[in-house]
C-alpha cells in the first residue's frame, strides 16, 4: 500500500521523461498487493480547479487544456509498503501524469504530424514506478498507460505497457487496443 505523500508538484515534461517508469502487477498477482491510500494533487492550484470543472460545462475542455497542455507533468511520490514473499517490503512509488500526442494506429508517441490527421490523438499518459527491496534483491516495476483525452473519439485506453525487473530476470507485457478488444503480448 502507498502511504504518506512525500512530494507533489509540477515539473517540466522533459524531467518526467528522465523518470519514465511504471507500477505493475508482478508475474504472480496473487502474491503481490499494493494500493494507494488517499490521493495527491498537483501544486498548481488554479489550473487544477479549472481542469476539474463539471463535464459538460462550456469551458471544461479549455480548463483541461490550460492545466494539461502547458508543457509540464504532474509528479506524485509516495512511500511504498509492498507485500512480497509473505512480508511487507518498504520502497518508493512515483506516479507521473503528462499529456502527449499519440499515433492511434501505430500506438507510438507522435514526433511529427501523421499522414492521416485522424491518426493523431491526445492522450493522458500515466507512468507509474515502484521500487522495493525483498531483503536479498531489488524489484523495479514500471507501467505506462495511454488513455485518450477525447473519449468521444476513443472510448478506452489505447495502450498499456508493463515491465518488472529483478535479479532473476525481467518480464514485459504490452496491451494494445484493437477493433476486437485488447491484443496482449508477454515476454519473459
N, C-alpha and C positions, 0 to 999 in steps of 0.2 A: 504494500500500500504506500502511497505517496503522502507525505506529511510535511508540515511546516514550510510554507512558501519562503524561499530564501531571496528570490530576485524576480522582479517583473518589470520590464522596460522595453522600449522600442529601440532597435538597433538598425543600422543600415543593412539592407538586404545582403550586401556583399559579405558582411560579418556573419550573417546567419549561414551563408553557404560554407564558411570555414568550419562550422559546427555540424554540417549536414549529417543527419543520422535519424534513428527512429526507435520506438519501443515496439516490441513484437512478442507474440506468443512463442514459446520455445517449441522444439520438436514434439515434446510431450506436454500438452497444455494441462493435463490432469495434475501434474506435479509442480506446476508453476502458476502462481497467482500474484497479481499486482493491481492496485486500484488507486484512483485519485480520491482524496477526501477534500471537499471544497473545490474552489477554483481560483484562478489567478487572472487578473486583468492587466491590460497594458497600462502604462503610466501616462497615457495621453489625455485623459480627462475628457475634454470637449469632443475630440474626434471619436472617442469610444461611444459617447452618448449619441452623437449624430449617426454612427454606424448601426445603432440598435433601435432605430425608430420602428414603430409597428409596421409589419408588412402591409403593403398597400397604401401607405402614406405617400403623398406626391413626391416627397424628397428623400424617401428611404434609399433609393439607388444612389442619389447624389451623396448622401451621408456615408454610405458604404464606400463609395469611390474616394471620398475625402479621407477616410481613415485608412483604407487598404491599398490605394493606388498611388501612394506618396513615396515609394522607394524605400520603405522601412519594413522591418519584420517585427513580430511580437515574440518575445522570448520569455518563457516561464521556467524557472528552475526549482526543483524540489529535492528534499531528502527522500531517499527511497528505502522502503523496507520490503524486501522481495523474498518470498518463501521459495527455497530451492533445496532439494535433498533433505526435506523434513525439518529445516531450520530457517529462521528469519535471517536474511543477509542484508546488510546495510550498503547503500550506494547512492548514486545520483540519478536524477531523471531531468531531462530538459525537453520542453515542448516548444517548437519553433513554428510559427504561422507566418506565411508570406503569400502574396498573390503573384502569379506569373502567367504568361501567355503559353498555351499548351496546344499541341497538334492533336486534334480529336481523333484522327485516323491512325497516325503513327505512334501516338502515346509518348511523345518526347517534348521537352521544352522547346518552344519556338525561339530561334535566334534571328529569323527573318520572316517576312510575310510569306505564307504559303501560296501556292498557285491558285488554289480554290479558297476564297475568303471564308467559306463555311467550315473549313478545317481549323480555323483559329478559334480557340475558346479560352476564356479567362477562368483560371482555377484558383481556389484557396488551397494551398499545399500545407500539410502538416508534416514536419519532420520531427519524429519523436525518438529520443535517445535514452537508453538505460545502461548504466554501468554498475556492476556489483561484483564483489569477491565471494567465492564459496569457501574460503579457508585455504584452498590449495591453488586455485587458479581463478582468473577473472572471466566474467561474462560481459560481452558488449552486444547490445541489441539495437537495431535501427529499423525504423519503418517510415516510409514516405507514402502519404495518401493524397491523391489529386482529385478534388471534388469541384465540379463546375460551380461558378457563381450564379450563372443564369440557369436555374433548374428547369425553366420552361423549354430550353433547348436540349438539355441533357439532364435527365431526372435522377441520376445516380452517380456515385463515384466512378471515375473512368479507369483509374489505375491505383494499385497498391503494391508496394514492394517491401519486403522484409528480409533482413539478414540477422543471423545470430552467429557470433564468433566466440569461441572459447578454445582452450588448449587441445581439445580432442578433435577440433576441426571447425567447419562452418556450414551453415545451411542458408540457402537463399530461396525465396519464393516470390513469384510475381503473379498478380491477378490483373487481367486486362478485360475491361468491359467490351462485349461484342453484341451483335444483334441477338445472340442466343443466350445471353447471360454473361457469366464470367468465364474466361479461359484461364486455367491455372497451370503454372509450371513450377516444379520443385527441383532443386539441385542440392546435392549433399556431397 
